[in-house]
Amino acid sequence: MASLQMAALLSAPSTPVASDRVRVGSLRLAARNGSALVVRSEAKVSGGVSARGANLITHAVAEKAAAASSTDSKPGHELLLFEALREGLDEEMERDPTVCVMGEDVGHYGGSYKVTKGLATKYGDLRVLDTPIAENSFTGMGIGSAMTGLRPVVEGMNMGFLLLAYNQISNNCGMLHYTSGGQFKIPIVIRGPGGVGRQLGAEHSQRLESYFQSIPGLQMVACSTPYNAKGLMKAAIRSENPVVLFEHVLLYNLKERIPDEEYVLSLEEAEKVRPGEHVTILTYSRMRYHVMQAAKTLVNKGYDPEVIDIRSLKPFDLYTIGNSIKKTHRVLIVEECMRTGGIGASLRSAIIDNFWDYLDAPILCLSSQDVPTPYAGTLENWTVVQPEQIVAAVEQLCK
Amino acid sequence: MVSLYYIKCFLIRITKGPRKFLNKIKAIHSDGSSHAVALLTSPSFSPPPLLYPLHFLLSLLLQNLSNSFPFSTSLAPLSLYLEFVPMAAFSAVKIPPPQFTTVRSSSQRPGSSPFQSVHSSSAFNSISFGSAKSVRSRPLFAVSSDVVSSDKTKAASSSASIPAVTREVALELYEDMVLGRAFEDMCAQMYYRGKMFGFVHLYNGQEAVSTGFIKLLNQSDKVVSTYRDHVHALSKGVPSREVMAELFGKATGCCRGQGGSMHMFSAAHNLLGGFAFIGEGIPVATGAAFSAKYHHEVLKQSKPEGLDVTLAFFGDGTCNNGQFFECLNMAQLWKLPIIFVVENNLWAIGMSHLRATSDPEIWKKGPAFGMPGVHVDGMDVLKVREVAQEAIARARRGEGPTLVECETYRFRGHSLADPDELRKPDEKAHYASRDPIVALKKYIIEHGLASESELKSIDKKIDDVVEDAVEFADSSPLPPRSQLLENVFADPKGFGIGPDGKYRCEDPLFTQGTAQV
């Protein structure tokens, strides 16, 4: 099963597939490419080999017949990650007039990271709403409008600011569908940049995924490439559940070629970045790039790591993760969260619960230190996981 | 009172107190911001030690004298809020009450909405700061003022004049308030019999606010409430059977038993909750109002009657919360069709509004944000209804939000677990004499809108409705295990993909409620 899937992922079928399957994009590193941070991918479809097959309740995914997949020169268009987010947002706003954006400086300013640039001119001030600085209240406003027929996308200028909105996110976003007995749905998307940047200081370098993960009723995804950023943005907007989309401050300028045709990714699936045999490395967001950098070193040393970008922080895609563990029997988790109570901690316990018998070594988890992120560059580098540590951890695992 | 002041000055003079002491008295008095008793008792005023006994005795004398002054309900509110503060020398540290500046004239208020005229009426202009009546420790009464404009003064409460409402409306209002009261009384009974648990907050005494506002709404208008939401639900149209079943935690409740007393929701009746945390519902209400505006302006789904209005109900304690102010700002900024209804019952559990708020007059906070702020007697359903009519019409026309402060009172404790020891009996008696249901009944009979027997038959009918609700709730089934996981996500794929590759919600154990998720 696993090898079939791998084969499907590695191959690039040129025939169009049945349109009722969920498209899962995957990407292949251009091997031996000079710069580690530029990722190339080809448009791929993996249709019928999905093991989940027929009994999936397929999402409403608009798909055109893959007529363009047979072009031989590079298909698609190149853009940066923030432009991919904007493209996804723009397409969804075009398609559904109830989609609106609210946040600080999203309108006339175009977004502090330019994700919403130009949208206010195109859609008007009410659809791209510049809010006053009142996170708790405008998040609550987003929830109230979601309950009454709109599909808001609430932007936190920095994810850390959403701590002010925790009351609304926990009590109303997460719980309201349940406490109302299913009467009201909250199709809201809460998004914003988080993570450790370049010397932004402790409060602008927070990783909120660990705080939000306990909230029942909430889904969390983290994007890491322009391809999955656009796909996840569209999926999050189309989802009936409240979704928190974690972006990363340092990844906004990643460039990639993405398909021209419309695609929506699954919110619950993980992405296999690099197939391998020796060790499974689970990661997400920016740490993916540290892992890939370490992977080059490891390959030179003779190791063959399998790298999976888990993408879905809540819930975990235990199928993809499990298949990988069943193959390699060794797990390393690399994350940017704090050590205590982070995503890695939850992932570790989920793996132990489900795949204990397949493990040949203890699960190693590399996370950031439980330290408020210092301003000084050297100290900041030491709080997050660096590629050298990843290499050392793999070597230790594979002894 | 003034004569006592001069006696004091005379006594001071003959005891040859220090010159600066005399100058201090003169300075304070010429300022006009306090008068004899406040002067004597202000903590910043420290007489020379020689005069301590005299000072103390005089203060006691003044205290007892002002005890006998009758309380007037028609004066402006400001002076009533000054509490008697014992002098610092003889007491432990006390926090001084808020000192008020004089009311600005109406010309300084923004806008030209009809509501601005309300508080520039005679009630306010007759404040005299020299009045000596106000300062002793008196029961903490809130303001009661007529809200109608000048040509309709006292219309609602005077007899032998044209009734403000038709017979049908009067009976509808009466029935709604009686339903609210009877339902809440039954809740208390059922709670003490062990049929419902947790925190139950009853609305007895405040029915006029709920009925006065909600009975003017259309089906598509929204109501957002707090934990004291049973009667809001009933007024909005949620059947009492469903509310009672929800309180009992049964599967037939309006939220399938998953919400409880503090989380009443009804999509069919546009009741957007039921929120347990203070202030939490106000942003949600602002969002619903935003949605109404969006539907009109962006989606072009306009209605002939105007925008859908949202009512946000909350209490006096909430008015010190950040979410309240943030939403006042946003609502006025975008002229959202929302009405912020403050049910000022003076107490937030055991915290008196006056002890918690620097400026206890909540209606004033409206004009601070540019919207009309209205104060109304929340024990009189007809007055509330009149204010509500205007506010709702404004919102429908797209003129923006209104802040309405309803002076009201809850006859019972904060919740059924509250021993309610801090509120004074005379305060409770004062408001019990202003029971909204009794007042409306009197009004109906005096104006000949209905007979006593008709009203009694309504009482009986409501008793039957409530009995039926209890029976229905009693006989309803408890939620089964299978209900446990159903409503966590609107799209249950949110539980993710299990190790076997299937979505967890496809696991057969999921529908049984025993799946591992």
Interface residues (C-beta under 8 A of the other chain):
Chain A: A51 R52 N55 L56 I57 H59 P97 T98 C100 G124 L126 R127 T131 P132 A134 N136 S137 F138 T139 G140 M141 G142 I143 G144 S145 A146 M147 T148 G149 L150 N167 Q168 N171 N172 L176 H177 Y178 T179 S180 G181 G182 Q183 F184 K185 I186 P187 P216 G217 Q219 S239 E240 N241 L267 E268 E269 S312 K314 P315 F316 D317 L318 Y319 T320 G322 N354 F355
Chain B: K222 V224 G253 C254 C255 R256 G257 Q258 G259 G260 H263 F265 S266 A267 L272 G273 G274 F275 A276 F277 E280 I282 P283 V284 A285 T286 G287 A288 A289 F290 S291 A292 K293 Y294 H295 E297 V298 L299 G322 Q323 E326 C327 N329 M330 L333 E486 N487 V488 F489 A490 D491 K493 G494 F495 G496 I497 G498 P499 D500 G501 K502 Y503 R504 E506 V517
